[in-house]
Amino acid sequence: MNLPNKLTVSRFVLTAFFLWAMFWPWEIPFRYTLALLLFSVASITDFLDGRIARSRNLITNFGKLMDPLADKILTCSAFIAFVESTHLRAGAPVKLAAWMVVIIVARELAITGLRLLAASKNIVLAAERYGKHKTISQIVAIIALLVVDACHEWPTALENFLTPWAPQFTIIMLWVTVALTALSGMIYLWRNRALYLDDV
C-alpha cells in the first residue's frame, strides 16, 4: 500500500477516534480540544494524499474509490455528531439544526450515486471547482464548531477573546456551507444529467 493510500486509511481511523473523543461517556480532559486536533489532522491527510498521489504518479483504483469516501465519512460523521452533541448540552453556544445536516448528507449520497453510475458506464467524473469550495467550507464550519466548544477548555484570555465572535462566525459558516453544498450538488447533477436521463 503506497503512502497516499495509507493516508486515506488513516482518515478512517482518525474519524473513529474523533467520534470516540466526542462521545466517550466518561470524562475526558480537554475533550473538544482533542476532537479538534484529531479532525484537523484528518483534514490535513485529505489535502496531502491527493497531492502526493498526483505529484508522484501514485494514483490507484483504491485511492479513487476510498479517498472521496473517507472525506465524506469524516465530514458527515462530524456534522451528525454535532446535531447530537449540541442538543444534549443546554448551554451549547451554537446548536446545529438537523435539517442542515440532512441537506449535506443527501447531497453527498446523491453525488456518490452519480459517480457510481458514471463508473458503471466507464466514465470518470472529475471533481469540480464548486465541489472543492464546498469541501473547504465544510471543514472550516466543523473546525469553527469545535473551537466554540473547546475554547472554554483553554486559558481565560483566549476564551474571552473567542467567546464574543466565534459563535456568530460559526453560524455564518454553517449557512454558507449548506448553501454551497446544495448549490454545488445541483450544478453537478445538472451538468451530468445525461448520465441518468438518457433512458427516461
N, C-alpha and C positions, 0 to 999 in steps of 0.2 A: 504494500500500500504506500503510495507516494505521499509527500508532505501535504499538498493541498487536501487530499482525501482524509488524512489524519486530522487536519484542522476542522474539516467538515464534521467528522465523527465526534471530535471534541466538543462541538457545539451542542450535540445531543446530550452529552454528559453534563456540560455546563448548565443546560436547561433544567435537567433533573436536580442538580444541586441548587439552582436558583429557586425552584419551587420548594425544595426542602427548607431553604433559608426563610422563605415567605411563610410557610405553614407548619413547620415543626411545632408540635403542641406545647413543648416545654420552652422555657425562657432561653433565648439565645442572645448573648451580649452583642450589641451593635447589629441586630438582625437586619435592618433595612440597609445599613451601610454595607454589610456583607452581600446582600442581594444586589445592591448597586454595583459592587465590584465584580461579581460573577456575571451580571448582564453586560457590563462594559467590556469585559474580556471576551465574552461570546461574540459581541458585536465587532470587536477588532478581528476575530478569526474570520468573520464574514467578509471583511474587507481584504484580508490577507490571502485567503485560499484562492479566490478568483484571480487576484493579481499575480500570485506566484504561478498558478496553473497556466495563465496566458504567457507570462514572460519566459517560462522555462519549457513551454510546449508540453505540459503535463495534463492536458485535458483528457478526461476519460469518461466513459459512459456512466460509471458510478458517480463521478462528480456532477455530470449533467443532471442526473436524477436526484441525488441526495443533497446537493448544495442548496437548491431552492427549497427543498422540503425541510431541511434543517432551519433555514431562515424563517419559514412560515410557522414551524412548530415553536421556535423561540419567541417570536413576536406575538403569535396568537395565544400561547400559554401565558405570557406576561399580561396581556390585556384581560384575559379571562380571570387570571389570578387577582387582578386589581378590582374587578367587579365584586368579588367576594370580600377581599381584604378591606376595601374602602367602606363597604356597607356593614361589615362586622364591627367596625370601630365608630362609635357615635361621634367622636370628636375629630374624625378624619377631615383635614382641611379641603381636600378635593375628593368628590365621590364620582367614580366613573360609571356612567349610565350604561345599562346592559344593551340598549338599542344601538349605541355606538359600536360596541364590540360585535354585535350581530352583523352590522354592515361590513366591518373589517373582515370578519371570518368568512362571510358569504362571498365577498369579492375574491379572497384567496382561494376558496374552493372552486369558484367559477373559472378562474384563470388556470388553476391546476387541471381542471377538467378539459378546458380548451387545449391546453398543451398536450394532454394525453391523447385527445382526439387527433391533433396535428401529428403526433408521433406515430399513431396508427396508420397515417397516410404518408409516412416518411417525410414529414415536413418539420423543420426545426423553427420554432418561434423564438426569436431573439428578444431580450429584454428591451423595453423602450424607455425613453427619457422620463416620461411621466411616472413609470413604474419605479425608476431609481429615486426620483424625488419623493415618491410615496414611502419607500423604504426608509429613507433618511428621516422623514417627518415622524414615522412610527418610532424609530429608535430614539429620536430626540424627545418625543412625548413620553415614552416609557422611562427614560432617564430622568426627565423632569418629575414624573410621579414618584420615582424612587428618592430623588433629592428632597422633595417635600416631606416624605415620610421619614427620611434619615436625618434631616437637619437638627431634630431635637436630640439626636444622639451625639452631636458634635459640640465643640466649645461654645459657650454662651454668645460670644461676639459674632461668630459665624452664623449661629442660629438667628440672632437678632437681625443680622444683615439680610438673610434669606427670607425670613418669615413675611415681611410686608409685600413682597412682589412675586416670590416663587409660585404660590398658588394661582395667581392671576395669569402668569406666563404659562403654567401647565394647562389651565383651562383653554387658553387661546390655542396652544399647540394641539390639544385634543380635537378642537373643532377644525383646525387646519388639516390634521391627519385624516379625519373622517371625510372631509371634502375631497382631499387629494386621492384618498383610497377609492372612493366612489367614482370620481371623475376618471382616474387612470383605468379603472376596471371597465367603465363604459366605453372609453376610447379604444381599449384593447379588443373588446368584444366586437365593436362596430368595424374596426379596421380588418378584422379577421372573420367577418360574418360569413364569407364564402365557405368556410370550413363546415359550418353547421346549418347553412341554409341551402346548400347545393341540391339537396334531395327533398326539400319540403314541397 
